[in-house]
Amino acid sequence: MPHRPDPHRARRRRRGGAMLAAGVVALFAATFTVPEAIIHLARATAEDPVPLGPRAVTVTVLAVVFLVGGGLLTIVAFNRRRATEEPHPEDLADDAEFGDAPLRPFDPDRFRHRPGRAADDDGA
């Protein structure tokens, strides 16, 4: 009997994917609005200030919305897609067999010597 996917999981992944796409597009739009907003704000706070016009205010507000909103939307979407992912049975079997320790212990001495050089040569 084939395993039927959970319809709630599929819907959550679709919505999460759409949210992720919207967040990435908002972050992409922020790459154009944030530099212009910084320029407008720098001119407004200079020694010889230039008042913020309607375009400057609009760009500054949109830059904040795109940057903060896009970042939050991307993070929420990523977490929503992966929130209830269950570990694969193969991963569970590996954990049961080997535990959480790394399969090969880290040995920093193996990076001390380059291949083709004598072990007693420190490179001095």
C-alpha positions as CSV (number, residue, x, y, z in Angstrom):
1,M,0.0,0.0,0.0
2,P,1.6,3.3,-1.1
3,H,2.2,6.0,1.5
4,R,-0.3,8.9,1.0
5,P,1.2,12.3,1.7
6,D,-0.5,14.5,4.4
7,P,-2.6,17.1,2.6
8,H,-2.0,19.6,5.4
9,R,1.8,19.2,4.9
10,A,1.5,19.8,1.2
11,R,-0.7,22.9,1.7
12,R,1.8,24.2,4.3
13,R,4.7,23.6,1.9
14,R,2.9,25.4,-0.9
15,R,2.0,28.4,1.2
16,G,5.5,28.5,2.7
17,G,6.9,28.4,-0.9
18,A,4.7,31.3,-1.9
19,M,5.6,33.3,1.2
20,L,9.3,32.5,0.6
21,A,9.0,33.7,-3.0
22,A,7.3,36.9,-1.9
23,G,10.0,37.5,0.7
24,V,12.8,37.0,-1.7
25,V,11.2,39.4,-4.2
26,A,10.7,42.0,-1.4
27,L,14.4,41.6,-0.5
28,F,15.3,42.0,-4.2
29,A,13.2,45.2,-4.3
30,A,15.0,46.4,-1.2
31,T,18.3,46.3,-3.0
32,F,17.0,49.2,-5.2
33,T,15.1,51.2,-2.6
34,V,17.5,51.1,0.4
35,P,20.5,52.8,-1.3
36,E,18.2,55.6,-2.6
37,A,16.6,56.0,0.9
38,I,20.1,56.3,2.4
39,I,21.0,59.0,0.0
40,H,17.8,61.0,0.7
41,L,18.3,60.6,4.5
42,A,22.0,61.6,4.2
43,R,21.0,64.8,2.3
44,A,18.3,65.6,4.8
45,T,20.7,65.3,7.7
46,A,23.7,67.1,6.1
47,E,25.0,70.4,7.2
48,D,23.1,72.1,4.4
49,P,19.9,70.0,4.7
50,V,17.6,69.4,1.8
51,P,14.0,68.8,2.9
52,L,12.5,65.4,2.2
53,G,10.1,65.6,-0.7
54,P,7.2,63.2,-1.3
55,R,9.4,60.9,-3.4
56,A,12.1,60.7,-0.6
57,V,9.5,59.9,2.0
58,T,7.9,57.3,-0.2
59,V,11.2,55.6,-1.0
60,T,12.3,55.7,2.6
61,V,9.1,54.1,3.8
62,L,9.2,51.5,1.0
63,A,12.8,50.7,1.8
64,V,12.0,49.9,5.4
65,V,8.9,47.9,4.5
66,F,10.7,45.9,1.8
67,L,13.8,45.2,3.9
68,V,12.2,44.3,7.2
69,G,9.0,42.8,5.7
70,G,11.0,40.7,3.2
71,G,13.4,39.5,5.8
72,L,10.7,38.5,8.2
73,L,8.6,36.9,5.5
74,T,11.5,34.9,4.3
75,I,12.4,33.7,7.8
76,V,8.8,32.8,8.7
77,A,8.3,31.0,5.4
78,F,11.4,29.0,5.8
79,N,10.5,27.9,9.3
80,R,6.9,27.2,8.3
81,R,8.0,24.9,5.5
82,R,10.4,23.0,7.8
83,A,8.5,23.3,11.1
84,T,7.0,19.8,11.3
85,E,9.4,17.9,9.0
86,E,9.9,14.6,10.6
87,P,13.4,13.0,10.4
88,H,13.8,10.5,7.6
89,P,13.7,6.8,8.8
90,E,17.2,6.4,7.5
91,D,18.5,9.3,9.7
92,L,16.7,7.7,12.7
93,A,18.4,4.4,12.0
94,D,21.8,6.1,11.7
95,D,21.2,7.9,15.0
96,A,20.2,4.6,16.7
97,E,23.3,2.8,15.4
98,F,25.9,5.5,15.8
99,G,24.5,8.0,18.3
100,D,24.9,11.7,17.9
101,A,28.7,11.7,17.9
102,P,30.5,12.3,14.7
103,L,31.4,9.2,12.7
104,R,35.0,10.2,12.5
105,P,36.6,12.0,15.4
106,F,38.3,15.3,14.5
107,D,42.1,15.2,14.4
108,P,43.7,18.6,14.0
109,D,47.2,17.0,13.6
110,R,46.3,15.7,10.1
111,F,46.2,19.3,8.8
112,R,49.7,20.1,10.2
113,H,51.7,18.4,7.5
114,R,51.1,18.8,3.8
115,P,51.3,15.8,1.5
116,G,54.7,15.1,0.1
117,R,56.6,16.6,2.9
118,A,58.5,14.8,5.7
119,A,56.6,14.6,8.9
120,D,59.5,16.1,10.9
121,D,59.7,19.2,8.6
122,D,57.8,22.1,10.3
123,G,58.3,24.4,7.3
124,A,60.8,26.6,9.2
